[in-house]
Amino acid sequence: MQSMTDLNDLRLIAAIAETATLAGAARRLAVSHATVFRRLENIEAGLGVRLFERRAGRYVATAAGEELADVGAEIDRLATRSLLKVVGHDLRPSGLVRITTTESIAICCLGPILASCRRLHPQISIQLFTSNDMQSLSKRDADIAIRPTHRPPEELIGKRIGGLAMAAYASRAYLANHGESQGLAEHDWLALDDSMSQHRSLKWLSRMVSLESLPFRANTFPVLRQACAEGLGVALMPCFVGDTHAALQRVTGPLEGLDSELWLLTHPDLRDTARIKLVYQFLQQQLAGLAPLFAGDVPNGSHGE
């Protein structure tokens, strides 16, 4: 058995254990799938120990694999913590600020805000990427996160912007053909697909219609909004998504049990970094001004109850 002298091997084992796939580990480590496969084979051959069992296309860590994955994860945490402390000492109001949020918020809300930020602070560059991963800040993939959640991660700090409401929407053309007074269950419903199976909107809708029989499904709300605007049917979506499209109107008011909260988050080690503090404060001010839109208090058109 050879000793493990490459700490990157431990990080690779941790990435495979966490994502349960070679493809997921490859994305996490920014390497190719073939590289992860080859390195895992070499590690297992060198140690003479099987670290993962292959089950139905997923990689499940053995006892030995779990032990090494824990070490690799701890190495990542220590490295990230040290890097955050170093970056947090930067007092210059210039450089790159990385923001992560959902695709819906990015498309429907952030364009004008980030454009204004750049005009006011041209010395700061903005990188925006969409993701639903709440761990982006903890893993140092982003500096600021704008997230819908009732429970922000405890290791992050931030401000609650306000409530997030959801309602049902349809195009005016669809309602002209099908009638606004038609019962909810009788409409053609559009919904998120199974990749978003835990989303609260699907649980609500499944109590009324069969999800398997829906005429259209998609994995993001902006795509649902476009399909809805084209007259394909009725869709549940956040009010800030539906109310910002001129072709849509509400079929219901904000629905009980589908609400969430919007949070602006950062890492405590970054809060005094000048450029991040500047962008964070600007986002907080601008998003607070959109709080009525997020809460569903400014509908675009009339709605039924």
N, C-alpha and C positions, 0 to 999 in steps of 0.2 A: 504494500500500500504506500503510495506517495503522499507527501504532505501538501497541503494547499497553501501555496505562497501568493497566489493572485487573489486579492480581495474582490476583484470584479467577478470571479467565479461565484463567490458567496452572494453577491448582488444578483447575479443571474438566477441562482437557485431560488432566492427570495422572490424574484419577479415571476418565475414560473409558478411557484406555490401560491402567490397572491392572485394571479390571473387564471391559473389552471389551464392555460394553453400556451403553446410556443409562439403563436402569433401575437397574443397579448403581451407576452414578455418581450418580444421583439419591438413592439410599439413603445413599451415602457422604457426600454434601453436604447431606442433609436438605432437598432441594428436590423439586419435582415433575418427572416425566418430561418434560412439555411445556416446562418452563423450561430443562432441559438441552438439549433438541432445538433450541429457539429460540436459545439463547446460542451453541451450536456453529455453527449456520447463520450467525449474525451475525459470529462470529469469523472463519470461513473466508471470508465475503464481504468483510470488512474487510481481511484480509491478502491476499486474492487467491490463496490457496494451499489445496489440499485437505490436511487434516490426518489424515483417516481414510478408509480404504476399507471399504465395507460388503460383508462376505462371509458368506453363510449366516446372516444375523441377528446377526453379531458385528462389532464395530468394530475394525479392525486399523490401527494407526498407520502413516502414511507416514514417510519419513525426517524430514520437517519436523515431523510430529506427535510422533515420538519425541524430537526435540531439545527441543521445548517441554515435553513431558511430564516430561523429566528435570529441567528448570528448576522446574516446578511441584512435583514431588516434593521437591526440595531445599528449596523455600520452606516446604513443610509440615513437613519435618524440623526446620528452624531454628526455626520458630514453636513447634513442640511442645517442643523442647529448652528454649527460653526459658520457656515456660509451666510446664514441670515444675520448673525451678529456682525460679521464683517461688512456686509452690505448696509446694515443699519447705521453704520458710522459715517456713511456718505452724506455730507451736508450740502452738496451742490444741487441747486434746483434745475438740473439739466440731465439729459440721458433718456434711457428707455424705461417706460412703465408698461407692464404687461397686465392686461385686464381679462378676466374670464367671466362669462355669463352664459345664459341659455341662448339658443338661436332665436327664440321669440323676442327676448328683450333686445338682443343685438339688432335685429331687423326692424322692429317696430318702434324703438325708443332711442337708441344710442347714437344714430347718425348725426343729428343736429347737435347733440351734446358734445360729442367728441370733436366735431368740427369747430365749435366755439372754444373748446379747450385748447386746440391747436392754435387758433388765432390769438388767444390771450397768452399762450405760453409756447411760442414756436421753438424754444430751445429743448422742449420735451417731446420725445417720440412716443407714439402709442402703438402697442401691439395688442390686438383684440382677437381672442379665439373662443369659440363656442364649445361648451362641454357641460355635461350634467354631473361631473365628478366633483363632489364636495371636498375632495382631498387635494385639489390642485394647489392651494396655498401651502398646505402642510408639506407637500413634496417639492415646493419651490418652483412649480411650473408657472406660477402667476404671482403678482404682487397685490392685486386687488380682485375681489370677487363680488359679483352682484348675483345673489342667489334667492330663489323662492324656497323658503323652508320655515317650519315652525321651530326647528331646533338647530341653530348653527353649531358647528363643532366647538367644543369647549376650549380647544387650544387657540382659537381665533378670537379677535376682538372686532367690534363693529357697531353699526347703528341700524336700528329697525326703521326702514323707510315708511312702512305702513302696511295695510292689508292688501291682499290680492284676491279679487273676486272673479268668479267664472259665471258665464251665462250661455244660453243657446242662441245661435245666430243662423240666419238664412239670407239669401239674396232677395231683393225686392221682386225680381222676376220669378223666383221659385215660389214665393208667397202669393204672388198674383195668380199663379197656376194652381196652387194647392190649397190656398185659403189660410188665413191667419188663425182662424178659429178651430182648425183641425186639431184633434187630440194629439198630444206629444207622441204617443206610441204609434200613431198612424203615419208619421213622417218618414221620409227616406233619411236615415241617419248616417253621417260620416263620423269616423272616429280614428283615434290613434291605433297603431297596429300592435302586435304582440310583443314587439321589442320594448314597448312601454307598458307592459302588462300590469305593473304595480301602480300605475297612475290612477289617482282618485276618480278621474272622469270616467274611466272604463268601468270601475266598480259601480258607479252611479248608473251608467247607461245599461249595464248588464242586468239590472233589476227590472228593466222595462222592455228591452228587445234582445234578441239573440245576436251576439257579436259576430257569429259565424255567417250570418245572413246579410251583413251590411254591404251596400253596393260599392263603398270606397273606404280605404283606410290608408294612413300614412304615418310616418314616424316623427313628424314635427308639426307644430301648430301652424307655422307659416304656410306649409303645403296644404293643410286642411283648410286654412282661410281662403287660399286661392281656389280650391275645388268648390268651396261653399259659394264664393263669389261668382263662379261660373254656373251656378244653379243646380249643382248635383244633389243638394239636400241640406239638411240641418246639422250643425255641429256644435258641440260644446267647446268653448275656448276661453282663455283668460280675457277679461273685458278690455284690457289694453291692446289685445290682438284684434278682437272683433270690432271694437269701437273706433279703430283707426283706419278702417277700410270703408270708403264711401259707398260701396255697393251693398254693404251688409246692414241689417237691422236686427235688433234683438227679438227673439221669439219668446224668451222668458226674461225676468229680472235676474239679478245675482242669486245663485242657488245655494241654499243652506247645505253645509257639509262639504262643499267644494272649495272653500276659501283656504288661503295660505297667507304667508307674510313675505315681504321682500326685505332682504338684509344686504347691507353694504359691509364687506368684511375685509380684513387684512390680518397680517401676522404681527403679533406684538413687537417682534424684533425689528419690524420695518416702519413702525408708526412715526419715528422721528427722522426717517430718510427724507430729505427735503423734497425731491421730485415726487415721491410717492405720497407724501403728506399733502402736497399742493393739488395733485390730481384727485386724491381721496376727498378733500374738502370741496373741490369743485363738483365732483359727482354727487356728493351728499346734498349740496345746495340745489343742483339741477333736478335730481330725482325727487327731492322733497316737493318740488313744484309740480311734479306729475302724480303726486299721491292720490288726488281725486280720480285720475284716470285709472290707476292701478286698483283702487277700491271700487270701481264701477259706478262712480257718482256722476260721470259725464257721458251718458250714452249718446251714440251717434245714431239718432233716429228714435222712434217710439218703440216700446216693447210691451208685450202682454204679460199678464201675471199667471 
